[in-house]
Amino acid sequence: MDSKRAEIKRAAVIGAGVMGSGIAAHFANAGIPVVLLDIVAKNSEDRSAIAKGAVERMLKTEPAAFMHKRNARLVTTGNLEDDIGLLADVDWIVEAIIEDKALKADLYTRIDAVRKPGSVVSSNTSTIPLHILTEGQSDAFRRDFLITHFFNPPRYMRLLELVTSPETRTDAAELIADVCDRQLGKGVVRCKDTPGFIANRIGVFWIQAAINAAVEHGVSVEEADAIGGRPMGIPKTGIFGLMDLVGLDLMPHIARSMLATLPANDPYRAESREHPVITKLIADGYTGRKGKGGFYRVNKAGGGKVKEAVDLTTGAFRPAERPKPEAVSAAGKDLRALAEHDSPGGRFARSVLVKTLAYAASLVPDIADGITAVDEGMKLGYNWRQGPFELIDRIGTAAFADLCRGMGVPVPALVETAAGRPFYRVEGGKLQALSVAGEYETVVRPDGVLLLSDIKRASKPVWKNGSASLWDIGDGVLCVEFTSKMNAIDGDIMAAYQKAMKLIGTGKGDWKALVIHNEADNFSVGANLGLAMFVVNIGLWPAIDEMVETGQATYRALKYAPFPVVAAPSGMALGGGCEILLHSDHVQAHAETYMGLVEVGVGLIPAWGGCTELLARSAANRKNPRGPMPALAPVFETISTAKVAKSAAEAKDMLYLRGSDGITMNRDRLLADAKAKALELAANYTPPEKPSYTLAGPGGKAALDMFVHGFRLQGKATPHDAVVCDHLARVLTGADADFTEPVGEDRLLELEREAFMALVREPGTIDRIEHMLTTGKPLRN
């Protein structure tokens, strides 16, 4: 596959709208130079103003389309009249213009006239079937053409629906699938050439069915979202919150497009209907978060900020509630009980689940060869925690068939085929899925994919406690997995590290390397604040001191262990979760890793070696001038302002990652990449040498004090910020250190502990911790 990946040296995107420009940005994120073209700008001296303007907007928008601003340099902008010749030098051309088959056909003819032989052309269409798009095109074009349907925003949404025709070259499809997987980090799902493909076909039906059910059963938007969100394993936004996010005004366009291409007997036709309240919302400019609001809005009248929700009957806005539906409370995590609950909320849940899941099951094998593609499509494209068939398994296939009959919904053939058996089972440690023929088939992962979830199905942990487990991931590599709530770090996780060091250090089990990894949404949000607050409230200060000392000792032991330690984070790695990365020999980070030492937000400083490690990296940074202050200043700024890198690429700039650390685009490949690196390091491993520091001492402390004082006068720092920064400055300058005499890391760690123990007793810090635990937001006191 390496030779295939090398073929995509340059790409092009035609259409600089939200999707097209986002796709171009993501090519740049993958290090692929890309040409972005659009029509000639009217009423502008710059004929390429549309494409140029798109790049400029992406550099300013949040969430950012670029993983690093410098990636924008890889985007060459132009227009379709003056610059279409640039397409002759690219290997893959993505069309992302409006959904008009006549315009697309004309564009394809123009592309075909200038592209180089064998270059791949794909469309980002979400609604027009492939066989219609290629009508009238040359044989060569049809062989090189396929559909690559990205989801918005292209950087963050993992789903890539790939559609081919019998005429599409097999090697072209394999090449693009490989590039999308490894370089763009997408979960590639093969779809049939049908309207809406997989995710939108089911997702649009689901949303429409949910709206109808809420109106029919008298369920408010807040109740619908409380029932249809986490209890169903669907994004916490719920249905109405999700529509606000994507835009209410898109729904009528999608509905018209789907109705124009769906079969005459498709169940979506019976569900598709206009609701006067929604029509009025759109007409009044309530198109969602991009407008004045949607089903929810923030009323700022009178200087306040009151969240309001629309009444689905009257269309009037009223203060939003935080309901606790009876059906959810009674059912708990039992999805079947939720669907069977005799209440408006239960009837709403039953209607949405039965109709949506039955619809999804009825579409296989028309939209995909098997159930795994459908489940992956909904999980990666709509952020469902479980796909339709996994949800049916939660209810039980026999019970689901009964629910269908009870509602007068035809039982899908695939559910009848299951005959009470689950759609998924584990046999011999292997995950298997029920085929259309009614036989179980082992789910096969792509080459280079290693999932901890698969390892856990096939084995038992080497060791475990309440917050962590140790797993043998093969070839002499042991893996530490966090399992605490939000992967908050506590004493049990420290104990897991210590156990791993004993096992590897003694050679028992023939292990030779350690990987730190988990498959949760976030690697770790940091130390367990709830536990810390409990200890503070009872005044058990020796226990806090012991917690800090144990953390420092454990992280240092890992750093200087006689075997390599490789961390493989994804999602948030904050506070103590970031500190373990700083102590690892190598970090193989998922591209979407958000790292930061954020302790000042709760009135503390990093005390598990975070200050010490970041200062060492800054001192070793050749870009800094020599002397203690140039190394000290960026570290003080990073920690005192709780800077968080919003990608692995940004983390390298902030020194949370080293230049030698690796970045993996596809999260499913993260563990395999980390394991490979661990084995590479283990072949000839030598622990790092202990650093020494040249610290600025009292003079440096005075300079930092003046800096903070200036921020206080400008209103950029609060009174307690100044208290925290005073302690942080003392640590980073070495307190009474003499800059002519090197200081060892033992002294810096001692200063970290002293500062932490002083701050944890401060009333301002206690207020910050309590506020964070209560609201999830930092207190500016």
VOGU-3710 file (C-alpha; in Angstrom, 3 decimals, decimal comma):
1> mdskraeikr> 0,000/0,000/0,000  2,962/2,350/0,437  3,437/2,707/-3,322  -0,235/3,534/-3,729  -0,153/6,217/-1,072  2,830/7,826/-2,780  0,745/8,370/-5,901  -1,312/11,130/-4,295  1,320/13,830/-4,352  -1,076/16,692/-5,102
11> aavigagvmg> -4,843/17,076/-4,914  -7,423/19,595/-6,060  -10,840/20,649/-4,807  -13,305/22,470/-7,034  -15,845/24,487/-5,078  -14,748/26,755/-2,240  -17,936/26,646/-0,230  -18,041/25,398/3,355  -17,559/21,758/2,377  -15,103/22,255/-0,470
21> sgiaahfana> -12,837/24,599/1,429  -12,992/22,306/4,461  -11,947/19,322/2,357  -9,056/21,353/0,917  -7,973/22,324/4,438  -7,987/18,705/5,502  -5,814/17,698/2,563  -3,399/20,338/3,836  -3,695/18,907/7,375  -2,521/15,593/5,912
31> gipvvlldiv> 0,455/17,308/4,318  -0,934/17,007/0,783  -0,550/20,162/-1,362  -3,970/21,086/-2,742  -5,379/23,421/-5,390  -8,682/25,124/-4,454  -10,672/26,557/-7,372  -14,016/28,299/-7,668  -15,770/30,456/-10,238  -14,473/33,890/-11,168
41> aknsedrsai> -15,503/36,412/-8,516  -17,942/39,053/-9,692  -17,500/42,692/-8,689  -13,939/42,094/-7,519  -10,595/43,050/-8,959  -9,240/39,696/-7,812  -10,727/37,012/-10,062  -9,819/34,335/-7,498  -11,341/36,206/-4,551  -13,849/33,445/-3,739
51> akgavermlk> -11,234/30,755/-3,136  -8,846/33,178/-1,416  -11,634/34,441/0,815  -12,516/30,880/1,810  -8,973/30,239/3,045  -8,919/33,540/4,935  -12,218/32,666/6,653  -10,954/29,229/7,636  -7,970/30,809/9,343  -10,355/32,756/11,592
61> tepaafmhkr> -13,242/30,364/12,238  -13,742/28,148/15,281  -13,587/25,217/15,418  -10,564/25,617/13,171  -10,467/23,858/9,805  -6,665/23,794/9,850  -4,847/21,730/12,470  -2,137/24,388/12,303  -2,278/27,771/10,629  0,857/27,027/8,635
71> narlvttgnl> -1,061/24,295/6,796  -2,809/27,046/4,833  0,450/27,460/2,906  -0,247/24,141/1,211  -3,439/25,517/-0,378  -3,059/27,144/-3,804  -6,116/29,217/-4,703  -7,416/30,102/-8,124  -10,446/30,252/-10,424  -11,886/27,890/-12,994
81> eddiglladv> -11,190/30,126/-15,985  -7,610/31,198/-15,426  -6,283/28,285/-13,391  -8,033/25,125/-14,575  -4,740/24,114/-16,150  -3,407/23,465/-12,631  -5,489/20,280/-12,630  -3,007/18,708/-15,056  -0,508/18,313/-12,202  -2,754/16,703/-9,576
91> dwiveaiied> -3,487/13,056/-8,797  -6,953/13,420/-7,263  -9,633/15,997/-8,074  -12,590/16,403/-5,703  -15,710/18,137/-7,040  -17,653/19,907/-4,288  -19,995/22,298/-6,103  -23,766/22,676/-5,584  -26,096/19,707/-6,115  -26,995/20,438/-9,738
101> kalkadlytr> -26,343/17,533/-12,109  -26,226/19,785/-15,196  -23,561/22,028/-13,652  -21,601/19,005/-12,500  -21,793/17,405/-15,956  -20,421/20,552/-17,597  -17,631/20,764/-15,024  -16,675/17,106/-15,531  -16,296/17,675/-19,261  -13,967/20,601/-18,584
111> idavrkpgsv> -11,983/18,588/-16,041  -11,636/15,642/-18,394  -10,114/17,885/-21,042  -7,204/19,011/-18,835  -6,577/16,316/-16,229  -3,659/13,960/-16,597  -4,392/10,357/-17,617  -5,155/8,099/-14,671  -5,892/10,897/-12,210  -8,863/10,136/-9,996
121> vssntstipl> -11,957/12,337/-9,997  -14,530/12,132/-7,209  -17,681/13,963/-6,230  -18,623/15,022/-2,720  -22,308/14,739/-3,619  -24,612/13,642/-0,836  -27,719/13,015/-2,927  -27,064/12,387/-6,630  -26,381/8,742/-7,572  -23,092/7,981/-9,300
131> hiltegqsda> -24,657/6,509/-12,439  -26,469/9,797/-13,053  -23,302/11,855/-12,533  -21,354/9,942/-15,180  -24,025/10,062/-17,909  -22,488/11,350/-21,132  -18,901/11,296/-19,846  -15,997/9,563/-21,580  -15,122/5,941/-20,884  -11,807/7,025/-19,353
141> frrdflithf> -13,579/9,466/-17,051  -16,053/6,831/-15,867  -13,194/4,434/-15,074  -11,481/7,066/-12,944  -14,625/8,383/-11,230  -16,143/7,613/-7,834  -17,966/9,348/-4,978  -16,139/10,389/-1,809  -18,776/11,821/0,511  -17,151/13,759/3,355
151> fnpprymrll> -19,169/14,924/6,329  -19,147/18,458/7,701  -16,842/19,687/9,146  -14,365/17,572/7,133  -11,571/17,881/9,688  -13,606/16,552/12,595  -16,214/14,168/11,171  -14,606/10,786/10,672  -16,994/9,262/8,144  -16,049/8,982/4,464
161> elvtspetrt> -18,675/7,230/2,341  -17,073/5,646/-0,722  -19,258/4,778/-3,714  -18,044/3,132/-6,888  -19,633/1,784/-10,063  -18,907/-1,437/-11,987  -16,848/0,735/-14,352  -14,654/2,298/-11,627  -11,082/1,012/-11,673  -10,510/-1,251/-8,682
171> daaeliadvc> -7,025/0,145/-8,136  -8,393/3,722/-8,157  -10,965/2,826/-5,483  -8,348/1,061/-3,363  -5,950/3,991/-3,689  -8,505/6,570/-2,566  -9,773/4,339/0,244  -6,207/3,933/1,494  -5,417/7,662/1,326  -8,679/8,552/3,090
181> drqlgkgvvr> -7,979/5,995/5,791  -4,287/6,464/6,559  -3,566/10,033/5,509  -6,899/11,795/6,007  -7,818/9,719/9,069  -11,270/8,725/7,870  -13,374/5,702/8,619  -14,040/4,574/5,056  -17,430/2,931/4,612  -18,281/1,289/1,301
191> ckdtpgfian> -21,797/2,180/0,186  -24,098/1,114/-2,628  -25,097/3,667/-5,263  -28,423/4,594/-3,657  -30,046/7,930/-2,616  -28,435/9,416/0,482  -26,033/6,445/0,691  -25,991/5,189/4,319  -25,694/7,886/6,988  -27,911/10,568/5,466
201> rigvfwiqaa> -30,455/8,018/4,273  -30,988/6,859/7,847  -30,101/10,115/9,609  -32,627/12,235/7,711  -35,347/9,677/8,379  -34,418/9,571/12,075  -34,614/13,343/12,461  -37,955/13,571/10,651  -39,402/10,685/12,656  -38,272/12,334/15,897
211> inaavehgvs> -39,877/15,673/15,024  -43,128/13,946/14,124  -43,093/11,861/17,304  -42,452/14,881/19,526  -45,414/16,733/18,027  -47,676/13,677/18,057  -46,982/12,729/21,683  -46,832/16,250/23,096  -43,178/16,059/24,084  -41,242/19,327/24,398
221> veeadaiggr> -37,954/19,881/22,585  -36,091/19,648/25,895  -37,821/16,373/26,820  -37,181/14,971/23,349  -33,494/15,789/23,628  -33,283/14,376/27,164  -34,817/11,109/25,916  -33,283/10,965/22,448  -29,762/11,912/23,505  -27,642/9,931/25,946
231> pmgipktgif> -30,331/7,352/26,912  -30,440/6,199/23,281  -26,673/6,427/22,867  -27,030/9,378/20,537  -25,119/12,712/20,893  -25,922/14,595/24,077  -27,314/17,433/21,952  -30,312/15,219/21,228  -32,353/15,620/18,053  -33,407/19,267/18,238
241> glmdlvgldl> -30,021/20,407/19,523  -28,398/18,586/16,608  -30,658/20,333/14,101  -29,698/23,693/15,607  -26,083/22,710/15,072  -26,400/21,701/11,408  -29,007/24,320/10,451  -32,789/24,137/10,237  -32,799/25,619/6,756  -30,954/22,582/5,385
251> mphiarsmla> -33,825/20,247/6,216  -36,247/21,381/3,438  -33,455/21,173/0,838  -32,458/17,686/1,951  -36,100/16,598/2,015  -36,695/17,765/-1,549  -33,537/16,059/-2,751  -34,378/12,789/-1,028  -37,963/12,777/-2,266  -36,753/13,337/-5,828
261> tlpandpyra> -34,659/10,161/-5,831  -36,138/7,718/-3,289  -38,246/4,752/-4,410  -41,999/5,385/-4,505  -42,641/3,025/-1,594  -39,865/4,289/0,683  -41,113/4,832/4,282  -39,476/8,275/4,338  -42,236/9,563/2,082  -44,821/8,830/4,785
271> esrehpvitk> -42,706/10,556/7,438  -41,795/13,616/5,388  -44,066/16,528/6,248  -43,847/20,218/6,986  -44,457/21,565/10,458  -45,780/25,153/10,588  -43,663/26,011/13,632  -40,452/24,967/11,856  -41,425/26,752/8,662  -41,997/29,944/10,652
281> liadgytgrk> -38,707/29,572/12,532  -36,800/29,430/9,245  -38,766/32,347/7,777  -37,982/34,441/10,870  -34,257/33,743/10,610  -34,122/31,099/13,318  -31,963/28,731/11,300  -29,926/27,357/14,203  -26,659/28,373/15,830  -25,506/30,101/12,648
291> gkggfyrvnk> -28,551/32,385/12,867  -30,453/33,947/15,757  -31,033/30,550/17,259  -33,286/27,684/16,292  -35,285/25,385/18,519  -33,156/26,929/21,251  -32,008/30,527/21,548  -30,324/32,791/24,075  -32,457/35,770/25,055  -30,195/38,674/26,002
301> agggkvkeav> -33,012/41,087/26,795  -32,373/43,176/29,887  -28,669/42,381/29,824  -29,152/38,766/30,852  -28,582/35,475/29,051  -31,640/33,265/29,337  -31,726/30,041/27,355  -35,123/29,602/25,742  -36,784/26,813/23,795  -39,577/26,982/21,253
311> dlttgafrpa> -42,995/25,509/21,964  -43,719/23,035/19,160  -47,438/23,779/19,356  -47,564/27,572/19,550  -44,177/28,515/18,115  -43,539/30,865/21,040  -40,238/30,895/22,926  -40,201/30,236/26,666  -37,475/29,644/29,265  -35,822/26,296/28,601
321> erpkpeavsa> -36,293/23,601/31,196  -34,025/20,795/32,331  -36,522/17,954/32,430  -36,022/14,532/33,920  -38,512/12,440/31,946  -40,213/9,697/33,918  -39,393/7,159/31,208  -35,659/7,850/31,465  -35,621/7,699/35,267  -37,561/4,436/35,292
331> agkdlralae> -35,611/2,731/32,513  -32,078/3,680/33,500  -29,773/2,124/30,886  -32,369/-0,446/29,776  -33,274/0,625/26,227  -36,106/-1,882/25,986  -37,634/-0,563/29,202  -37,388/2,977/27,820  -39,229/1,966/24,645  -41,910/0,080/26,579
341> hdspggrfar> -42,554/2,765/29,218  -46,189/3,868/29,305  -45,772/7,643/29,303  -45,524/10,386/26,672  -41,736/10,106/26,876  -41,849/6,341/26,523  -44,202/6,546/23,560  -41,898/9,120/21,958  -38,894/6,846/22,480  -40,764/3,831/21,135
351> svlvktlaya> -41,898/5,659/18,013  -38,429/7,010/17,196  -36,581/3,779/17,942  -38,954/1,398/16,204  -39,403/3,459/13,059  -35,729/4,415/12,691  -34,224/1,026/13,503  -36,764/-0,837/11,390  -36,042/1,525/8,495  -32,289/0,962/8,839
361> aslvpdiadg> -32,696/-2,816/8,993  -34,981/-2,830/5,957  -32,317/-1,120/3,837  -29,727/-3,909/4,063  -28,466/-5,172/1,605  -29,765/-2,380/-0,670  -27,484/0,351/0,770  -24,583/-1,804/2,001  -23,487/-5,418/1,882  -23,748/-5,937/5,607
371> itavdegmkl> -24,767/-4,518/8,963  -21,305/-3,373/10,078  -21,135/-0,727/7,339  -24,485/0,686/8,473  -23,458/0,776/12,122  -20,103/2,380/11,318  -21,802/4,938/9,081  -24,124/6,164/11,818  -21,430/6,156/14,503  -18,879/8,028/12,424
381> gynwrqgpfe> -21,266/10,284/10,509  -23,851/11,172/13,160  -21,821/10,474/16,315  -24,158/7,764/17,530  -22,451/5,756/20,245  -24,009/2,608/18,823  -25,254/1,847/15,362  -28,825/0,756/14,496  -28,086/-2,974/14,757  -26,185/-2,533/17,994
391> lidrigtaaf> -29,213/-0,662/19,353  -31,528/-3,457/18,259  -29,270/-5,877/20,139  -29,685/-3,729/23,263  -33,442/-4,198/22,958  -33,192/-7,811/21,797  -34,130/-8,899/18,282  -37,225/-10,821/19,423  -38,423/-7,961/21,640  -37,775/-5,500/18,811
401> adlcrgmgvp> -39,882/-7,590/16,446  -42,689/-7,463/19,033  -42,372/-3,674/19,300  -42,625/-3,418/15,504  -45,780/-5,515/15,442  -47,251/-3,509/18,293  -46,824/-0,297/16,310  -47,956/-1,766/13,019  -44,491/-1,427/11,512  -43,463/-4,286/9,198
411> vpalvetaag> -40,787/-6,463/10,782  -37,677/-6,156/8,566  -36,561/-9,326/6,807  -33,174/-9,114/8,499  -34,833/-9,119/11,936  -36,895/-12,136/10,910  -33,683/-13,813/9,747  -32,115/-13,177/13,144  -34,968/-15,183/14,690  -34,203/-14,003/18,213
421> rpfyrveggk> -30,424/-14,223/17,793  -28,324/-11,078/18,298  -26,854/-9,282/15,307  -23,459/-9,377/16,983  -21,795/-12,055/19,072  -18,335/-12,938/20,333  -17,119/-16,385/19,356  -13,638/-17,601/20,208  -12,662/-14,102/21,238  -13,652/-12,729/17,817
431> lqalsvagey> -16,440/-10,250/17,106  -18,909/-11,678/14,611  -21,821/-10,087/12,745  -24,918/-11,723/11,311  -24,902/-11,739/7,514  -27,861/-11,234/5,207  -27,815/-14,987/4,656  -28,294/-15,555/8,392  -24,761/-16,793/9,096  -22,271/-15,214/11,472
441> etvvrpdgvl> -19,113/-13,808/9,905  -16,019/-12,587/11,761  -15,545/-8,817/11,589  -12,177/-8,279/9,884  -10,185/-5,124/10,620  -8,089/-3,430/7,921  -4,366/-4,141/7,900  -2,580/-1,977/10,459  -5,601/-1,561/12,747  -5,255/-2,781/16,321
451> llsdikrask> -8,129/-2,040/18,674  -7,940/-2,474/22,416  -11,621/-3,443/22,374  -10,758/-6,464/20,193  -7,945/-7,471/22,543  -10,326/-7,252/25,493  -12,828/-9,563/23,775  -10,164/-12,176/23,213  -8,367/-12,109/26,573  -8,496/-11,261/30,239
461> pvwkngsasl> -6,547/-8,424/31,838  -3,116/-9,248/33,166  -4,092/-7,202/36,214  -6,780/-4,693/37,097  -8,221/-2,520/39,848  -11,079/-0,015/40,041  -9,515/2,615/37,777  -7,113/0,818/35,431  -6,305/-2,435/33,683  -3,156/-3,972/32,225
471> wdigdgvlcv> -3,468/-5,780/28,889  -1,043/-7,930/26,931  -1,220/-6,467/23,411  1,255/-8,965/21,982  4,923/-9,154/21,039  6,068/-8,373/24,561  4,195/-5,093/24,932  2,002/-4,336/27,946  -0,716/-1,677/27,852  -2,088/0,460/30,680
481> eftskmnaid> -5,746/1,360/30,167  -7,510/3,986/32,310  -11,091/3,042/33,261  -12,057/5,687/35,842  -14,824/8,222/35,218  -13,564/10,594/32,496  -10,237/8,792/33,010  -9,498/11,062/35,971  -6,187/10,053/37,510  -6,207/8,687/41,028
491> gdimaayqka> -4,223/6,369/43,291  -5,453/3,255/41,493  -4,005/4,479/38,193  -0,699/5,172/39,929  -0,865/1,634/41,314  -1,378/0,295/37,786  1,781/2,054/36,612  3,688/0,623/39,549  2,391/-2,890/38,834  3,348/-2,572/35,158
501> mkligtgkgd> 6,873/-1,522/36,107  7,227/-4,549/38,370  5,997/-6,933/35,686  8,204/-5,546/32,932  11,162/-4,839/35,170  11,298/-8,408/36,474  10,877/-9,888/33,012  7,810/-11,880/34,103  5,725/-12,579/31,053  8,642/-11,535/28,819
511> wkalvihnea> 7,353/-7,984/28,423  9,805/-5,393/27,175  7,810/-2,193/26,629  4,805/-0,285/27,941  2,091/1,557/26,030  -0,383/3,908/27,745  -3,630/4,019/25,786  -7,407/3,846/26,024  -10,326/4,103/23,610  -12,463/6,506/25,638
521> dnfsvganlg> -13,553/9,850/24,203  -10,743/11,499/26,172  -7,342/10,172/27,202  -7,594/11,849/30,625  -9,085/15,046/32,017  -6,455/15,177/34,766  -6,421/14,425/38,468  -9,558/13,350/40,303  -10,705/16,730/41,675  -13,661/15,248/43,515
531> lamfvvnigl> -11,408/13,017/45,549  -8,992/15,873/46,186  -11,836/18,134/47,346  -13,080/15,465/49,736  -9,639/15,196/51,330  -9,340/18,994/51,530  -12,730/19,305/53,216  -11,714/16,968/56,012  -8,337/18,680/56,319  -6,308/15,564/55,637
541> wpaidemvet> -3,286/17,488/54,356  -0,769/14,632/54,727  -2,893/12,605/52,272  -2,708/15,439/49,718  1,051/15,671/50,172  1,343/11,923/49,749  -0,768/12,086/46,563  1,574/14,675/45,051  4,718/12,826/46,131  3,395/9,480/44,833
551> gqatyralky> 2,545/11,051/41,473  5,976/12,591/41,135  7,744/9,389/42,140  5,641/7,234/39,803  6,046/9,486/36,778  9,795/9,753/37,356  10,071/5,982/37,727  8,355/5,575/34,372  10,621/8,182/32,801  13,805/6,419/33,954
561> apfpvvaaps> 12,535/2,831/33,700  14,813/0,328/31,950  12,225/-0,139/29,199  10,509/2,283/26,789  7,199/3,940/27,658  5,054/5,099/24,730  1,850/7,066/25,309  -0,932/7,017/22,700  -3,483/9,734/23,546  -6,564/10,995/21,742
571> gmalgggcei> -9,155/13,560/22,741  -8,351/15,625/25,815  -5,107/15,064/27,719  -5,222/17,690/30,441  -3,409/18,357/33,704  -2,059/15,092/35,082  -3,065/13,407/31,813  -0,737/15,782/29,984  2,015/15,269/32,550  2,265/11,537/31,885
581> llhsdhvqah> 2,787/12,353/28,202  5,619/14,708/29,155  7,329/11,854/31,015  6,988/9,243/28,237  9,873/8,281/25,971  7,669/8,826/22,944  4,146/10,057/22,326  2,220/8,719/19,364  -0,685/11,162/19,402  -3,891/11,070/17,459
591> aetymglvev> -4,047/14,214/15,321  -7,095/15,366/17,308  -5,399/15,385/20,710  -6,009/18,457/22,858  -3,203/18,824/25,384  -2,623/21,309/28,150  -1,430/21,974/31,694  -4,635/23,606/32,923  -4,181/23,421/36,709  -4,278/27,205/37,177
601> gvglipawgg> -7,955/27,032/36,217  -8,578/25,409/39,606  -6,050/27,561/41,442  -3,176/25,092/41,387  0,021/24,471/39,426  1,247/21,253/37,779  2,928/19,246/40,518  3,527/15,816/38,979  6,583/17,126/37,166  4,752/19,202/34,567
611> ctellarsaa> 6,628/22,424/35,363  9,915/20,560/35,559  9,516/18,704/32,253  8,226/21,661/30,248  11,060/23,841/31,547  13,614/21,216/30,458  12,130/21,135/26,960  12,153/24,896/26,682  15,776/25,081/27,827  16,711/22,515/25,178
621> nrknprgpmp> 14,818/24,379/22,460  17,430/25,735/20,074  15,067/28,467/18,900  15,393/30,199/22,281  18,333/32,520/23,024  20,704/31,245/25,675  20,196/32,136/29,342  17,559/31,298/31,963  14,897/33,914/31,111  14,354/33,037/27,410
631> alapvfetis> 13,655/29,428/28,427  11,559/30,442/31,419  9,249/33,031/29,808  7,330/30,776/27,368  6,828/28,104/30,033  5,472/30,672/32,496  3,096/31,995/29,839  1,928/28,524/28,795  1,183/27,336/32,328  -0,113/30,612/33,793
641> takvaksaae> -2,635/31,051/30,964  -3,580/27,345/30,837  -2,822/27,137/27,125  -4,352/24,118/25,430  -3,120/22,863/22,075  -6,120/22,285/19,816  -4,344/19,641/17,757  -1,273/17,464/17,994  0,409/19,784/15,502  -0,137/22,781/17,785
651> akdmlylrgs> 1,082/20,721/20,745  4,519/20,571/19,144  4,675/24,375/19,047  3,794/24,519/22,754  6,404/21,835/23,573  3,756/19,487/24,957  4,989/17,224/22,172  8,556/16,935/20,919  9,509/17,185/17,282  10,311/13,464/17,361
661> dgitmnrdrl> 6,867/12,481/18,664  4,517/10,932/16,130  1,071/11,908/14,882  -1,486/9,361/13,667  -4,373/10,679/11,567  -6,695/7,674/11,924  -7,621/6,962/15,512  -8,170/3,262/14,739  -4,481/2,978/13,824  -3,182/4,712/16,950
671> ladakakale> -2,512/1,669/19,118  -0,782/-0,234/16,316  1,465/2,758/15,605  2,292/3,147/19,305  3,055/-0,547/19,689  5,339/-0,484/16,650  7,239/2,471/18,108  7,548/0,761/21,492  9,069/-2,316/19,861  11,429/-0,150/17,820
681> laanytppek> 12,648/1,610/20,975  12,911/-1,644/22,946  15,421/-3,090/20,458  18,241/-0,921/21,810  16,820/1,033/24,729  18,725/3,327/27,067  16,890/5,460/29,674  17,286/9,244/29,323  19,884/11,129/31,316  18,747/13,329/34,158
691> psytlagpgg> 18,762/17,015/33,225  20,154/19,952/35,122  18,657/23,436/35,025  20,009/26,965/34,935  17,386/28,970/36,809  16,855/32,719/37,016  16,507/32,954/40,793  15,193/36,051/42,670  15,954/38,388/39,767  13,831/36,332/37,407
701> kaaldmfvhg> 11,082/36,120/40,008  11,011/39,916/40,252  10,691/40,215/36,480  7,762/37,782/36,408  6,105/39,615/39,313  6,221/42,839/37,302  4,726/41,043/34,298  1,794/39,738/36,373  1,299/43,130/38,035  0,942/44,691/34,593
711> frlqgkatph> -1,729/42,170/33,677  -3,557/42,904/36,947  -3,627/46,615/36,123  -5,016/45,839/32,659  -7,737/43,640/34,126  -6,352/40,567/32,363  -5,483/38,772/35,604  -7,698/38,306/38,664  -6,532/38,602/42,278  -6,269/34,843/42,650
721> davvcdhlar> -4,486/34,558/39,322  -1,780/36,710/40,891  -1,575/34,392/43,900  -1,208/31,319/41,706  1,315/33,022/39,428  3,400/34,040/42,428  3,830/30,381/43,369  4,388/29,329/39,768  7,097/31,976/39,324  8,845/30,772/42,456
731> vltgadadft> 8,981/27,226/41,086  10,174/28,146/37,597  12,871/30,537/38,829  14,148/28,107/41,447  13,225/30,367/44,393  16,619/31,292/45,865  18,609/29,678/43,027  21,811/31,237/41,715  21,809/31,246/37,905  25,531/30,455/37,903
741> epvgedrlle> 24,954/27,124/39,658  23,026/24,261/37,927  20,002/22,878/39,773  18,826/19,243/39,605  15,253/18,161/38,952  14,922/16,944/42,563  14,953/20,573/43,716  12,392/21,639/41,108  10,050/18,809/42,063  10,413/19,810/45,706
751> lereafmalv> 9,381/23,366/44,775  6,403/22,026/42,814  5,191/20,118/45,884  5,653/23,118/48,160  3,723/25,411/45,827  0,911/22,899/45,376  0,526/22,319/49,101  0,464/26,074/49,765  -2,117/26,738/47,037  -4,446/23,877/47,953
761> repgtidrie> -4,970/25,578/51,333  -5,919/28,920/49,713  -9,636/29,809/49,974  -9,512/31,108/46,385  -8,278/27,730/45,161  -10,923/25,846/47,116  -13,572/28,114/45,578  -12,211/27,381/42,113  -12,215/23,617/42,637  -15,764/23,636/44,018
771> hmlttgkplr> -16,969/25,808/41,135  -15,373/23,505/38,574  -16,916/20,422/40,168  -20,336/22,085/40,306  -20,496/23,837/36,934  -17,717/22,317/34,835  -16,416/25,843/34,177  -13,484/27,793/35,650  -14,112/30,484/38,261  -12,502/33,869/37,622
781> n> -11,955/34,998/41,211
//
